[in-house]
C-alpha cells in the first residue's frame, strides 16, 4: 500500500510539473501574440485606413486621389473622411 502511495505522489508531482511548464509556455505564446495583435497595435495609437469604394487597406498616400472617401479605424469607432490632397 505504501508503494502505491509513493507512486501516486510521484505521479501527481510529475503531472503538476508538466502542467506548470505547459501553462508557462502558453502564457509566453499568448504574450507574444498580443504584441502583434491588430487590436493591440490600434491601442498604441495606430489606425487602419480603408478605401470606401473597395474596402482596400491604404498603405501609402499614392494609393488615393483627391475626392476619395476613406474610413479610418482607430482603437474604437470609425471616422469617415474625404481626401483633400495627397503628397509625399
N, C-alpha and C positions, 0 to 999 in steps of 0.2 A: 504494500500500500504506500509506503514512503517513497518507493521508486516512482510510482505513478504521480505522486505529489511533486516530486522533484522535476519530473519530465513535464508535468503540467505548468509548473512555474517557469521552466526554461522556454517552453513554447509560448507562453504569454509574453515573456520578456522579448523574445525574438520577434513576435508579431508586433508588439508596441514599437520596437526599434525600427522595423520595416515601415510601419505606418508613419512614424515621425519623419523618417527620411523621405518618404514619398510626399508627405504633406509639405515639407520644406521645399522640395523640388518643384512642386506645383505652385507654391506661393511665389517662388522666384520667376517661374514662367509667366504667371499672371501679372507680376510687376513689370516684366519686360513688355508684355503685350499692351499694358495700359499706357506705356510711354509712347507707343506708336499708334494708339487708337485714334481714329478720326475725331471722336468727341473730346479726347484729351488734348489733341492739337488745337481744336477750336477753343477750348477753355483757356489756352495760353495766349489768346488774342488773335489768332489767325482766323480767316474766313474763307469759305468757298464762294467763288463767283461763277454763276451759271447763266449761260445764254438762254433767254426765254424761248427763242424760236425753235431750238432743237435740243434743249436740255444738256448742252455740251459744257463741260467744265472749262473755264477760261484760265489759261496758264500764262498768257503773255498779252501785252497790250495790242500787238499787231493782229490778234485774233478777233478784234472787234472794230466796228466802224461807228462814226458819228450817227446817232439815232438808234443804235441797237439798244434793245431793252434787256436788262440784266436783273438777276436775282442774287442777292448777297445773303449767304447763310453764315451768320456769326454763331457764337455759342448757343444762343437761344433766339428764336424768332426768325423772320425773314425781312429783307429790305429789297424793295423793287426800285430800280433806277434806270435812267436813260443816259447813254454815253453822250457827253457834250463835246469831248475832244480826246484824242489819244496822243501819246508821244513816248519817246524813249529817253 
